[in-house]
Structures are given as structure tokens and as C-alpha cells.
Amino acid sequence: MKDEASTNPMQVAGAIIILLSFIPLAFDIDYSWIITIVAATVGLLVLAQGYVISAHYNPNAGDPAPRKDSAQKNTVWGEKLVPVLEELRKGSADNPQPPGEMPPDGA
């Protein structure tokens, strides 16, 4: 979950501000370089704040209920586990190879 939060909206906004800050240089505007420097500085600050937020993100903080719901959607347990285990046992009796191993060449 922490990997999924490595990029946040503040980082994206900061990068966009930095890119847009160079637009005034394309036009013949007096002191356009000042606008570019100020906007690029603001973009860098927003980008840095986004990185700070990302570095301090803790997916285990807060209410555990959403994490439990997410985990339970991807697991089989309780009464649903019994038929899955029986199917695995039946499959291993039909195929004596351990799961995940490839048959030898020529087999």
C-alpha cells in the first residue's frame, strides 16, 4: 500500500507548475524571467511538500476497517476454505508434482 501512495496530487501539481512556469519566457513580456523564477520556486515548494507527505505516509495509520475489508476480499477463509483445500488435495493426487514446478524436458 505504501508503494501505491508514492505519487500524490501535490507532486503532480508541483511538476505541472514548474513546467508552466517556463511559458512566460516564450512571450515578449517585460521581466518574464521574474515570473518564471517565482512560479518555478512555488512549483518546487509544492513538489517538495508532496515528497514530504509521501515519505511520511503510513498505510497502517488510522482506522483498520478499510484495510481489513481489502484483505478479506483477497483471501479465502472459514467455510469457503474447506472446498478450496479439498480441490487442492484432489488436484495433487491427480498430479503428483508440487505446484509451480515444471515437468522435466521431454515429459
MODELLER restraints for C-alpha pairs under 7 A, 6 or more apart:
rsr = mdl.restraints
at = mdl.atoms
rsr.add(forms.Gaussian(group=physical.xy_distance, feature=features.Distance(at['CA:1:A'], at['CA:59:A']), mean=6.15, stdev=0.5))
rsr.add(forms.Gaussian(group=physical.xy_distance, feature=features.Distance(at['CA:2:A'], at['CA:58:A']), mean=6.92, stdev=0.5))
rsr.add(forms.Gaussian(group=physical.xy_distance, feature=features.Distance(at['CA:2:A'], at['CA:59:A']), mean=5.97, stdev=0.5))
rsr.add(forms.Gaussian(group=physical.xy_distance, feature=features.Distance(at['CA:5:A'], at['CA:54:A']), mean=6.64, stdev=0.5))
rsr.add(forms.Gaussian(group=physical.xy_distance, feature=features.Distance(at['CA:6:A'], at['CA:54:A']), mean=5.63, stdev=0.5))
rsr.add(forms.Gaussian(group=physical.xy_distance, feature=features.Distance(at['CA:7:A'], at['CA:54:A']), mean=6.87, stdev=0.5))
rsr.add(forms.Gaussian(group=physical.xy_distance, feature=features.Distance(at['CA:8:A'], at['CA:50:A']), mean=6.45, stdev=0.5))
rsr.add(forms.Gaussian(group=physical.xy_distance, feature=features.Distance(at['CA:8:A'], at['CA:54:A']), mean=6.93, stdev=0.5))
rsr.add(forms.Gaussian(group=physical.xy_distance, feature=features.Distance(at['CA:10:A'], at['CA:46:A']), mean=6.16, stdev=0.5))
rsr.add(forms.Gaussian(group=physical.xy_distance, feature=features.Distance(at['CA:10:A'], at['CA:47:A']), mean=6.17, stdev=0.5))
rsr.add(forms.Gaussian(group=physical.xy_distance, feature=features.Distance(at['CA:10:A'], at['CA:50:A']), mean=4.71, stdev=0.5))
rsr.add(forms.Gaussian(group=physical.xy_distance, feature=features.Distance(at['CA:11:A'], at['CA:46:A']), mean=6.79, stdev=0.5))
rsr.add(forms.Gaussian(group=physical.xy_distance, feature=features.Distance(at['CA:11:A'], at['CA:47:A']), mean=4.54, stdev=0.5))
rsr.add(forms.Gaussian(group=physical.xy_distance, feature=features.Distance(at['CA:11:A'], at['CA:50:A']), mean=4.66, stdev=0.5))
rsr.add(forms.Gaussian(group=physical.xy_distance, feature=features.Distance(at['CA:11:A'], at['CA:51:A']), mean=6.64, stdev=0.5))
rsr.add(forms.Gaussian(group=physical.xy_distance, feature=features.Distance(at['CA:14:A'], at['CA:43:A']), mean=4.34, stdev=0.5))
rsr.add(forms.Gaussian(group=physical.xy_distance, feature=features.Distance(at['CA:14:A'], at['CA:44:A']), mean=6.12, stdev=0.5))
rsr.add(forms.Gaussian(group=physical.xy_distance, feature=features.Distance(at['CA:14:A'], at['CA:46:A']), mean=4.81, stdev=0.5))
rsr.add(forms.Gaussian(group=physical.xy_distance, feature=features.Distance(at['CA:14:A'], at['CA:47:A']), mean=4.26, stdev=0.5))
rsr.add(forms.Gaussian(group=physical.xy_distance, feature=features.Distance(at['CA:15:A'], at['CA:43:A']), mean=6.41, stdev=0.5))
rsr.add(forms.Gaussian(group=physical.xy_distance, feature=features.Distance(at['CA:15:A'], at['CA:47:A']), mean=6.39, stdev=0.5))
rsr.add(forms.Gaussian(group=physical.xy_distance, feature=features.Distance(at['CA:17:A'], at['CA:39:A']), mean=6.77, stdev=0.5))
rsr.add(forms.Gaussian(group=physical.xy_distance, feature=features.Distance(at['CA:17:A'], at['CA:40:A']), mean=6.75, stdev=0.5))
rsr.add(forms.Gaussian(group=physical.xy_distance, feature=features.Distance(at['CA:17:A'], at['CA:43:A']), mean=4.86, stdev=0.5))
rsr.add(forms.Gaussian(group=physical.xy_distance, feature=features.Distance(at['CA:18:A'], at['CA:39:A']), mean=6.73, stdev=0.5))
rsr.add(forms.Gaussian(group=physical.xy_distance, feature=features.Distance(at['CA:18:A'], at['CA:40:A']), mean=4.71, stdev=0.5))
rsr.add(forms.Gaussian(group=physical.xy_distance, feature=features.Distance(at['CA:18:A'], at['CA:43:A']), mean=4.84, stdev=0.5))
rsr.add(forms.Gaussian(group=physical.xy_distance, feature=features.Distance(at['CA:18:A'], at['CA:44:A']), mean=6.82, stdev=0.5))
rsr.add(forms.Gaussian(group=physical.xy_distance, feature=features.Distance(at['CA:21:A'], at['CA:36:A']), mean=4.84, stdev=0.5))
rsr.add(forms.Gaussian(group=physical.xy_distance, feature=features.Distance(at['CA:21:A'], at['CA:39:A']), mean=5.14, stdev=0.5))
rsr.add(forms.Gaussian(group=physical.xy_distance, feature=features.Distance(at['CA:21:A'], at['CA:40:A']), mean=5.47, stdev=0.5))
rsr.add(forms.Gaussian(group=physical.xy_distance, feature=features.Distance(at['CA:22:A'], at['CA:36:A']), mean=5.63, stdev=0.5))
rsr.add(forms.Gaussian(group=physical.xy_distance, feature=features.Distance(at['CA:24:A'], at['CA:32:A']), mean=5.42, stdev=0.5))
rsr.add(forms.Gaussian(group=physical.xy_distance, feature=features.Distance(at['CA:24:A'], at['CA:36:A']), mean=6.52, stdev=0.5))
rsr.add(forms.Gaussian(group=physical.xy_distance, feature=features.Distance(at['CA:25:A'], at['CA:32:A']), mean=5.70, stdev=0.5))
rsr.add(forms.Gaussian(group=physical.xy_distance, feature=features.Distance(at['CA:25:A'], at['CA:33:A']), mean=6.44, stdev=0.5))
